[in-house]
Amino acid sequence: MKQIIRTALALGVAATAAAAAPAWAQAAAPVPNKGDTAWMMTATVLVMTMIVPGLALFYGGLVRTKNMLSVLTQILAVASFAMIIWVTYGYTMAFGDGGNAFIAGFNKLFLAGVNADSTAATFTDGVVIPEYVFIAFQMTFAAITVSLVVGGLVERMKFAGLMVFALIWLTIVYFPIAHMVWAGNGLLFNWQPAALDFAGGTVVHINAGISALVGAIIIGPRLGYKKEIMAPHSLVMTLIGTGLLWVGWFGFNAGSALEANGSAALAMINTFVATAAGVLFWMLTERMLGHKGSMLGACSGAIAGLVAVTPAAGNSGPFGAILLGAIAAIICAYFVVAVKPKLSLDDSLDAFGIHGIGGIVGSIGTAFTMLPGLGGPGAADYALGPQLVTQVVAVLISVAWAGVGSAIAFSIAKATVGLRVSEEVEREGLDLGEHGERAYNY
């Protein structure tokens, strides 16, 4: 069975190896496929659109007017910070040569040994893409994952605290989990059977959702939570952000095939239909719970469907993806609409309610969508039981690692620069209090 998201780099030090090899060996070195390379460059840019402007507008539209600019600034800044950290030492920690089951080595610190001739493997023997493209693609994943955490912390999180948190969290949480799941010698990559995570159910969504939950608990609810109206100031912005996220997600999911082939095409159509199912079934759940089908619900359902299909994008047939998107939307909607209001938890923009829960549903559900009977790509002798156990183990490891690691990261940020703005700034709004600007000047 073809393992998803192969991250072992083929000829990662191609230039060095070629220099020491005889002429006939140099001539036999794989050459990057131009079609696959062009697709992966496009996919990388598509994922970037998910962050700025996609996620920034999606989250920004959901907060009050006085905090809109702060959300835009936080997303832009923390994503930019993640990119610098990634090329400095994140890439070598996650995908460098050597290391162990939990972390790669530091032999590619500052991208040492990487040049325009370096290549990275795809899923097809002998087919490679430039290593710089692989680095950039994975860089956008790190950037959006830390940005997703912001959703649980908006309207009261200190900008400096967020940046310190990002530095620690990426180092001790994201890079190790990415290595464990996607690197050739990673713990879950080598589990028997290997954990299936096509594009980031564990690495991205469970990771971010659990971390946002921990942060929301540590930082506490917003002033006036459940006492004052905190309605979204612009659902128009949120819809624009949703659309950009959906479009960018094609790069996120289909790009994770690392080639322009049938696997990418499968991931593409699954990204269409699982999302559509999420939209409709979230709205249906709202009606079943006695509420009107809302545009906010439709947008939330779209994200729930996207989150759930992420680990299964290349591990599911279209009808399995529809089922997965529908189930995730129902469960996430029930939590957000019926359960969350009864809790004191202020997961402001439902980062845990959608990404955490949706990621868990999708990661476990991937074991079922592989079934040939559901149109999945599993072989005739595919064994559901062992794969299901592996998926549950992967979820538990991700939850535990993200939970403990994020608690450490938030605690360090709190002890150094502080996590929460003053009561005065929170009431005035973080736009002026933290950044000295307004999103809107009337």
Salt bridges, closest charged atoms under 4 A:
GLU131 OE2 - LYS108 NZ 2.67
GLU155 OE2 - ARG64 NE 3.14
GLU155 OE1 - ARG222 NH1 2.51
GLU228 OE2 - ARG427 NH1 3.99
ASP346 OD2 - ARG156 NH2 3.97
ASP346 OD2 - ARG222 NE 2.85
ASP350 OD1 - LYS340 NZ 2.74
GLU423 OE2 - ARG427 NE 3.31
GLU426 OE1 - ARG420 NH2 3.08
